Amino acid sequence: MSTAEAFPSPAALPRSVWSYVLFTGIIFGLGGLVSKGLIDDGVDPFVMTWVPFLSGGVLATLAGWRRHELRVAALGPAALLGVSASAIPALLFNTGFEKLPAGIVTLLISLGPVFTAIVAHFVFSDERFNATKASGLALAISGVGVLAAGSIEGDGSAGAMVAVLVGAMIAGAAGVLARRVVLDHGAAAVVAPQLVIGGLAAMTLSFALGHADAPVGGYAVWHIPLMLGFGALTHVGFLSMLRANEDGTTGQVSVIGYFVPLFGVVGGIVVFGDTITGPLVIGGSLIIVAMTAIARGSSARPAAHPETEPPQPLAAPA
């Protein structure tokens, strides 16, 4: 039995690889705007990281427990994924949102797939770098560069830019780990411990480094509900991304990263009243062409994964 057959997706979620990619891209793109809005309103970037992760992890755990999808063997690898693919990149990204325009942050975040493609070349036989992927990645970098150039305001912070770039590198490399863990254990068994451990790690750092204070004047009545609601979207978004890893290659899944700068710039127009510019049109067009090229370069089905002994589920209530 294949991993996808052992862990079928809920009927409510999209089924094809590219439907998962589109759905996850929308969730993560909108999530970046929510994070930017809350952080601009005074919420600490660390709090903005651990509250959604931890609340989303609780929801994922309850859902997995009810469906008998939790696996003891998945706890360790998922915990590693929670730190490397969730907590650390999100903390670095949100730190960037505190000090930089959304266009700059999303530009750097979108470089993650470059590092995914490089690492995957050395890990998976079906993920070899090719000319089509290279052209797509070049177009994508050019596109997000044009978009960011049209949305830069002020000098920004060099330290924050370095932090976000490091986060993109870590997240990109962790995309390869995500596929390996999902192939071994299935998306449903991974998402709950990944989010819970990611949330606990970010919360621990938040208190240890003195980033647990409320905004000046206290939390607004809408801050906590919005963060908790974002937690539910975090659960759905990460589950969708992991499902994509069950059926697709890391090259296909990494296309999610190119939705982020589009939402960053378009969100600036809708939310902050920015105007439509030539760089927006040109950059957006380049990204669309880039996603098509990467999709073509990653179109091969992933190689079969060796069968392993079925993992034992955790006990669930009768």
Secondary structure by P-SEA (a helix, b strand, c coil): ccccccccccccccccaaaaaaaaaaaaaaaaaaaaaaaaacccccccccaaaaaaaaaaaaaaaaaccccccaaaaaaaaaaacccaaaaaaaaaaacccaaaaaaaaaaaaaaaaaaaaaccccccccaaaaaaaaaaaaaaaaaaaacccccccaaaaaaaaaaaaaaaaaaaaaaaaaaaccccccaaaaaaaaaaaaaaaaaaaccccccccccccaaaaaaaaaaaaaaaaaaaaaaaaaccccccccccccaaaaaaaaaaaacccccccaaaaaaaaaaaaaaaaaaaaacccccccccccbbbbccccc
